[in-house]
Amino acid sequence: MKTSAVNAADLARSVIAVPPLARNGDLTLNPEANVSLIRHLEDGGVSTMMYGGNANFYNMGMYEYGAVLDFLEHTVAASTWLIPSAGPDFGKLMDQARILRTRAFPTAMVLPLTFPATPDGSEKAIRLFAESYGRPVIVYVKVESFLTPTHIKRLADAGLVAGIKYAVVREAPAADAFLRELLDKVDAKLIVSGIGERPAIEHLRIFGLAGFTSGSVCIGPRGSTRMLAALKSGDFATASAIRAAYLPLENLRDAHSPIRVLHEAVTLAGIADMGPMLPQLSNIAADQRPAIEAAAKALLAHDRALQ
């Protein structure tokens, strides 16, 4: 596992996979299934993995947090950069900081809390977490009400930000006044597009973001990796053609639940059995599974054809 300090180049070196976390029927961690998914990603060229919302770190208790971190650290390849998450509430952040600072992870992502929270309070929570952890953190901007660009700039200027995952959903990603304001205050090299393949082209072409995160990369790692390479070389036509293969599954994720559909898609594609979801999330409804299975298997077949 990468343990060196984070620099801007790290954010652009790989698609940042955001995988689900496999569990057994009794909700304990399923080591074999998680290893299968991690190897699938690494074999497909992915060298950065962020365990956050898709892994349901929101609902993970302190009773297993350290053990999950240790399992992931010792499972990924030596060259893989593994990014765990913390939070979202202040109490959990401070408890998790005590665990994280005894581990070798060079950064962690702060999960956003939208209620009950204010931008001033969220900035203070992130500041205190980063100071307690002793390392710069990744700020996850999912809604405009979480932090303003000014709040983020103050954190960055204080040396507390290793990166920013920008994931505010827009009807038209190319028209984003909030992102433009953020870029006026923070270097684009610190910001990655955080909503998968759909807005990634606009985010990198128009706004110059460093890279992108993806959930569907867990099904099709080779295609996502090639899409990032095309974007970095300015070949937007190739990137757009690659993106088309991901949209059927992304459409289902947007329609039903990005986290829950991805969790099911990994299982139905035959990559690894993700098992039950940790409450307070629940597995997707049975009548939605056939469409998810068809989209996931089609994307996996497309990806394998790229070998």
Secondary structure, 3 states (H helix, E strand, C coil): CCCCCCCHHHHHCCCEECCCCCECCCCCECHHHHHHHHHHHHHCCCCEEECCCCCCHHHCCHHHHHHHHHHHHHHCCCCCEEECEECCCHHHHHHHHHHHCCCCCCCCEECCCCCCCCHHHHHHHHHHHHHHHCCCEEEEECCCCCCCHHHHHHHHHCCCEEEEEECCCCCCCCCCHHHHHHHHHCCHHHEEECCCHHHHHHHHHCCCCCCEEECHHHCCHHHHHHHHHHHHCCCHHHHHHHHHCCHHHHHHHHHHCHHHHHHHHHHHCCCCCCCCCCCCCCCCCHHHHHHHHHHHHHHHHHHHCCC
